[in-house]
Amino acid sequence: MTATPASVVALARDRAATLGSGRLVCIDGPAGSGKSTLAAAIREQAGCPVVPMDDLYPGWSGLPEIDAQLESLLGPLSRGEPGGYRRYDWDAGRFGEIVTVDPAPLLVLEGVGSGASRFADLVTVLVWVEAPHDVRMERGLARDGDTFAPHWERWAADEAALFARERTRERADLVLGT
């Protein structure tokens, strides 16, 4: 099944709550594939909060270490309590303030690794977004400029290892090709 913002919201609302009394949509896929664009469209349509995984990674090499941040966010939300995470300050190269996320009827978690299998029982809808390598690289460089360029290959290798281990695309409820 192909994903559109409307189909993602409809599917999430048709399914039982999985994150406390709310529903969790995870939008995963490789860097530059269009995850943020889809998340923004869902936020506009459904009026729901979006948590960008970019705020959770501990720097360019932090993808393999994301589970602790996800636990502090999703664990409490699954119990109907506010969750939180330390926002990573990319300019300073360190974690900054703690961000609190209140329970909501629908929450979108957007970014590489958002569909971590460790938290699969909390996910209402897992969306996979993909695009050709050259398109993704062009988007990444346009978005992050020279900051991203030296890290592209390492990040791509880390995300490929993550996706292979997690089988994220295969577990997705919806797939969107951009």
DRENKOLLUM-544512 format. One record per residue (C-alpha): x, y, z; residue in one letter; residue number from 1. Coordinates in pm, 1 decimal, padded with zeros to 6 digits. Layout:
! DRENKOLLUM-544512
<r x="X" y="Y" z="Z" residuo="A" num="NUM"/>
...
END
This chain:
! DRENKOLLUM-544512
<r x="00000.0" y="00000.0" z="00000.0" residuo="M" num="1"/>
<r x="00128.0" y="00347.8" z="-00084.3" residuo="T" num="2"/>
<r x="00134.0" y="00618.3" z="00182.1" residuo="A" num="3"/>
<r x="-00015.7" y="00964.8" z="00160.0" residuo="T" num="4"/>
<r x="-00070.1" y="01195.2" z="00458.0" residuo="P" num="5"/>
<r x="-00443.3" y="01116.6" z="00448.2" residuo="A" num="6"/>
<r x="-00388.1" y="00739.2" z="00431.2" residuo="S" num="7"/>
<r x="-00142.9" y="00748.4" z="00721.8" residuo="V" num="8"/>
<r x="-00381.2" y="00946.8" z="00943.2" residuo="V" num="9"/>
<r x="-00679.9" y="00730.5" z="00844.2" residuo="A" num="10"/>
<r x="-00494.3" y="00406.9" z="00915.5" residuo="L" num="11"/>
<r x="-00369.8" y="00533.2" z="01252.2" residuo="A" num="12"/>
<r x="-00718.1" y="00643.9" z="01355.3" residuo="R" num="13"/>
<r x="-00866.7" y="00309.6" z="01245.2" residuo="D" num="14"/>
<r x="-00628.8" y="00114.0" z="01468.1" residuo="R" num="15"/>
<r x="-00637.0" y="00066.9" z="01842.9" residuo="A" num="16"/>
<r x="-00429.3" y="00293.3" z="02062.7" residuo="A" num="17"/>
<r x="-00075.3" y="00162.9" z="02115.7" residuo="T" num="18"/>
<r x="00093.9" y="00447.6" z="02301.9" residuo="L" num="19"/>
<r x="-00107.2" y="00474.1" z="02620.8" residuo="G" num="20"/>
<r x="-00441.4" y="00608.0" z="02501.7" residuo="S" num="21"/>
<r x="-00278.7" y="00757.7" z="02191.4" residuo="G" num="22"/>
<r x="-00145.4" y="00639.1" z="01860.5" residuo="R" num="23"/>
<r x="00212.0" y="00653.1" z="01734.8" residuo="L" num="24"/>
<r x="00306.5" y="00697.2" z="01370.2" residuo="V" num="25"/>
<r x="00673.9" y="00634.6" z="01293.0" residuo="C" num="26"/>
<r x="00810.4" y="00765.4" z="00963.8" residuo="I" num="27"/>
<r x="01138.2" y="00593.2" z="00886.3" residuo="D" num="28"/>
<r x="01368.8" y="00561.6" z="00586.7" residuo="G" num="29"/>
<r x="01708.9" y="00679.0" z="00469.4" residuo="P" num="30"/>
<r x="01834.3" y="01035.5" z="00497.9" residuo="A" num="31"/>
<r x="01692.1" y="01272.7" z="00238.7" residuo="G" num="32"/>
<r x="01403.2" y="01046.7" z="00139.4" residuo="S" num="33"/>
<r x="01122.7" y="01287.7" z="00233.1" residuo="G" num="34"/>
<r x="01033.2" y="01184.3" z="00588.3" residuo="K" num="35"/>
<r x="01021.9" y="01539.4" z="00723.7" residuo="S" num="36"/>
<r x="00801.9" y="01653.6" z="00436.1" residuo="T" num="37"/>
<r x="00552.1" y="01373.1" z="00503.6" residuo="L" num="38"/>
<r x="00558.3" y="01443.6" z="00878.0" residuo="A" num="39"/>
<r x="00487.7" y="01814.6" z="00818.0" residuo="A" num="40"/>
<r x="00193.4" y="01725.2" z="00593.7" residuo="A" num="41"/>
<r x="00052.7" y="01490.8" z="00859.3" residuo="I" num="42"/>
<r x="00098.1" y="01759.1" z="01127.4" residuo="R" num="43"/>
<r x="-00089.2" y="02006.9" z="00906.5" residuo="E" num="44"/>
<r x="-00371.3" y="01763.9" z="00835.1" residuo="Q" num="45"/>
<r x="-00411.7" y="01611.1" z="01182.6" residuo="A" num="46"/>
<r x="-00286.9" y="01891.7" z="01406.2" residuo="G" num="47"/>
<r x="-00061.4" y="01649.1" z="01591.9" residuo="C" num="48"/>
<r x="00283.0" y="01691.9" z="01743.4" residuo="P" num="49"/>
<r x="00588.7" y="01571.7" z="01552.0" residuo="V" num="50"/>
<r x="00911.8" y="01469.1" z="01722.7" residuo="V" num="51"/>
<r x="01209.3" y="01481.0" z="01483.0" residuo="P" num="52"/>
<r x="01469.0" y="01211.4" z="01542.3" residuo="M" num="53"/>
<r x="01731.3" y="01471.7" z="01446.9" residuo="D" num="54"/>
<r x="01674.8" y="01615.2" z="01796.0" residuo="D" num="55"/>
<r x="01754.2" y="01277.7" z="01957.4" residuo="L" num="56"/>
<r x="02071.7" y="01157.0" z="01784.6" residuo="Y" num="57"/>
<r x="02391.2" y="01223.2" z="01979.3" residuo="P" num="58"/>
<r x="02573.3" y="01364.7" z="01675.7" residuo="G" num="59"/>
<r x="02670.1" y="01218.9" z="01341.4" residuo="W" num="60"/>
<r x="02790.1" y="00890.6" z="01488.1" residuo="S" num="61"/>
<r x="02499.3" y="00852.2" z="01729.1" residuo="G" num="62"/>
<r x="02250.7" y="00649.2" z="01526.7" residuo="L" num="63"/>
<r x="02347.9" y="00317.8" z="01691.1" residuo="P" num="64"/>
<r x="02286.8" y="00471.8" z="02037.2" residuo="E" num="65"/>
<r x="01931.8" y="00598.4" z="01988.6" residuo="I" num="66"/>
<r x="01742.3" y="00343.8" z="02202.5" residuo="D" num="67"/>
<r x="01798.6" y="00521.0" z="02537.0" residuo="A" num="68"/>
<r x="01650.3" y="00845.0" z="02404.0" residuo="Q" num="69"/>
<r x="01353.8" y="00657.9" z="02256.9" residuo="L" num="70"/>
<r x="01296.6" y="00479.5" z="02587.8" residuo="E" num="71"/>
<r x="01283.1" y="00808.2" z="02782.3" residuo="S" num="72"/>
<r x="01032.1" y="00942.9" z="02529.7" residuo="L" num="73"/>
<r x="00812.0" y="00642.9" z="02455.8" residuo="L" num="74"/>
<r x="00823.7" y="00455.5" z="02788.1" residuo="G" num="75"/>
<r x="00637.9" y="00719.9" z="02990.2" residuo="P" num="76"/>
<r x="00398.6" y="00799.8" z="02701.5" residuo="L" num="77"/>
<r x="00301.8" y="00431.0" z="02690.1" residuo="S" num="78"/>
<r x="00190.9" y="00468.1" z="03053.2" residuo="R" num="79"/>
<r x="-00006.6" y="00785.6" z="02980.0" residuo="G" num="80"/>
<r x="00259.7" y="01009.9" z="03132.9" residuo="E" num="81"/>
<r x="00466.8" y="01285.5" z="02969.3" residuo="P" num="82"/>
<r x="00781.5" y="01155.9" z="02801.7" residuo="G" num="83"/>
<r x="01094.9" y="01346.9" z="02725.7" residuo="G" num="84"/>
<r x="01435.2" y="01354.8" z="02567.6" residuo="Y" num="85"/>
<r x="01749.0" y="01564.6" z="02566.4" residuo="R" num="86"/>
<r x="01758.1" y="01772.6" z="02249.3" residuo="R" num="87"/>
<r x="02088.5" y="01752.2" z="02067.9" residuo="Y" num="88"/>
<r x="02236.1" y="02091.0" z="01978.9" residuo="D" num="89"/>
<r x="02409.7" y="02027.8" z="01646.2" residuo="W" num="90"/>
<r x="02583.9" y="02367.3" z="01646.6" residuo="D" num="91"/>
<r x="02728.9" y="02320.5" z="01996.2" residuo="A" num="92"/>
<r x="02799.4" y="01949.1" z="01945.2" residuo="G" num="93"/>
<r x="02632.5" y="01845.6" z="02271.6" residuo="R" num="94"/>
<r x="02297.0" y="01779.7" z="02430.8" residuo="F" num="95"/>
<r x="02095.8" y="02081.6" z="02537.9" residuo="G" num="96"/>
<r x="01764.1" y="02118.9" z="02712.3" residuo="E" num="97"/>
<r x="01516.9" y="01847.7" z="02804.6" residuo="I" num="98"/>
<r x="01207.9" y="01849.1" z="02583.6" residuo="V" num="99"/>
<r x="00884.6" y="01724.4" z="02739.5" residuo="T" num="100"/>
<r x="00623.8" y="01560.1" z="02518.3" residuo="V" num="101"/>
<r x="00274.5" y="01529.6" z="02660.9" residuo="D" num="102"/>
<r x="00046.8" y="01238.4" z="02576.6" residuo="P" num="103"/>
<r x="-00155.0" y="01311.8" z="02262.8" residuo="A" num="104"/>
<r x="-00420.2" y="01131.8" z="02060.0" residuo="P" num="105"/>
<r x="-00169.0" y="01109.5" z="01772.0" residuo="L" num="106"/>
<r x="00208.6" y="01154.4" z="01783.5" residuo="L" num="107"/>
<r x="00443.8" y="01137.4" z="01486.1" residuo="V" num="108"/>
<r x="00803.8" y="01027.8" z="01536.9" residuo="L" num="109"/>
<r x="00999.5" y="01113.0" z="01223.0" residuo="E" num="110"/>
<r x="01350.2" y="01010.8" z="01123.8" residuo="G" num="111"/>
<r x="01599.8" y="00735.0" z="01070.2" residuo="V" num="112"/>
<r x="01555.1" y="00471.9" z="01339.3" residuo="G" num="113"/>
<r x="01209.0" y="00585.3" z="01449.7" residuo="S" num="114"/>
<r x="01071.8" y="00242.7" z="01361.9" residuo="G" num="115"/>
<r x="01307.8" y="00058.1" z="01598.1" residuo="A" num="116"/>
<r x="01182.7" y="-00297.2" z="01647.8" residuo="S" num="117"/>
<r x="01246.1" y="-00272.0" z="02022.4" residuo="R" num="118"/>
<r x="00945.5" y="-00039.7" z="02041.4" residuo="F" num="119"/>
<r x="00730.2" y="-00211.6" z="01775.6" residuo="A" num="120"/>
<r x="00450.8" y="-00285.4" z="02022.6" residuo="D" num="121"/>
<r x="00405.4" y="00090.7" z="02077.0" residuo="L" num="122"/>
<r x="00384.5" y="00174.4" z="01704.9" residuo="V" num="123"/>
<r x="00039.3" y="00212.6" z="01552.8" residuo="T" num="124"/>
<r x="00159.6" y="00272.9" z="01196.5" residuo="V" num="125"/>
<r x="00510.2" y="00235.8" z="01056.9" residuo="L" num="126"/>
<r x="00570.7" y="00425.6" z="00733.3" residuo="V" num="127"/>
<r x="00876.6" y="00368.9" z="00515.3" residuo="W" num="128"/>
<r x="00982.6" y="00656.5" z="00288.1" residuo="V" num="129"/>
<r x="01240.8" y="00599.3" z="00015.3" residuo="E" num="130"/>
<r x="01401.9" y="00781.0" z="-00275.5" residuo="A" num="131"/>
<r x="01695.2" y="00712.4" z="-00509.4" residuo="P" num="132"/>
<r x="02044.1" y="00760.6" z="-00363.1" residuo="H" num="133"/>
<r x="02131.8" y="01061.7" z="-00581.8" residuo="D" num="134"/>
<r x="01805.0" y="01238.5" z="-00497.0" residuo="V" num="135"/>
<r x="01856.9" y="01177.5" z="-00125.4" residuo="R" num="136"/>
<r x="02214.3" y="01302.1" z="-00135.1" residuo="M" num="137"/>
<r x="02112.5" y="01615.2" z="-00324.9" residuo="E" num="138"/>
<r x="01838.1" y="01686.4" z="-00069.6" residuo="R" num="139"/>
<r x="02071.1" y="01624.9" z="00224.2" residuo="G" num="140"/>
<r x="02333.7" y="01856.9" z="00087.3" residuo="L" num="141"/>
<r x="02074.0" y="02123.5" z="00002.5" residuo="A" num="142"/>
<r x="01931.4" y="02101.2" z="00354.7" residuo="R" num="143"/>
<r x="02252.2" y="02074.8" z="00556.4" residuo="D" num="144"/>
<r x="02513.5" y="02205.3" z="00313.6" residuo="G" num="145"/>
<r x="02878.9" y="02146.6" z="00382.9" residuo="D" num="146"/>
<r x="02798.3" y="02036.6" z="00738.5" residuo="T" num="147"/>
<r x="02646.6" y="01715.0" z="00604.1" residuo="F" num="148"/>
<r x="02888.1" y="01635.6" z="00320.8" residuo="A" num="149"/>
<r x="03176.4" y="01488.8" z="00525.0" residuo="P" num="150"/>
<r x="02935.4" y="01265.7" z="00720.3" residuo="H" num="151"/>
<r x="02716.5" y="01136.1" z="00434.9" residuo="W" num="152"/>
<r x="02895.3" y="00805.6" z="00369.4" residuo="E" num="153"/>
<r x="02936.0" y="00716.0" z="00737.3" residuo="R" num="154"/>
<r x="02573.4" y="00802.2" z="00809.7" residuo="W" num="155"/>
<r x="02459.2" y="00601.9" z="00505.1" residuo="A" num="156"/>
<r x="02657.4" y="00299.4" z="00625.5" residuo="A" num="157"/>
<r x="02514.2" y="00328.2" z="00978.2" residuo="D" num="158"/>
<r x="02158.1" y="00358.6" z="00852.2" residuo="E" num="159"/>
<r x="02201.8" y="00068.7" z="00606.4" residuo="A" num="160"/>
<r x="02324.7" y="-00151.8" z="00891.9" residuo="A" num="161"/>
<r x="02033.9" y="-00039.0" z="01108.6" residuo="L" num="162"/>
<r x="01774.9" y="-00104.4" z="00837.5" residuo="F" num="163"/>
<r x="01920.4" y="-00447.7" z="00759.5" residuo="A" num="164"/>
<r x="01921.7" y="-00548.3" z="01125.7" residuo="R" num="165"/>
<r x="01578.2" y="-00403.9" z="01198.2" residuo="E" num="166"/>
<r x="01417.3" y="-00505.1" z="00865.4" residuo="R" num="167"/>
<r x="01237.8" y="-00170.5" z="00884.3" residuo="T" num="168"/>
<r x="01109.7" y="-00157.6" z="00526.9" residuo="R" num="169"/>
<r x="00977.5" y="-00513.4" z="00546.9" residuo="E" num="170"/>
<r x="00788.2" y="-00434.1" z="00869.9" residuo="R" num="171"/>
<r x="00635.5" y="-00111.0" z="00734.1" residuo="A" num="172"/>
<r x="00259.0" y="-00081.1" z="00709.8" residuo="D" num="173"/>
<r x="00285.9" y="00175.7" z="00430.7" residuo="L" num="174"/>
<r x="00558.0" y="00259.8" z="00176.6" residuo="V" num="175"/>
<r x="00608.7" y="00594.4" z="00007.8" residuo="L" num="176"/>
<r x="00852.0" y="00641.9" z="-00278.9" residuo="G" num="177"/>
<r x="00949.9" y="00999.6" z="-00354.9" residuo="T" num="178"/>
END
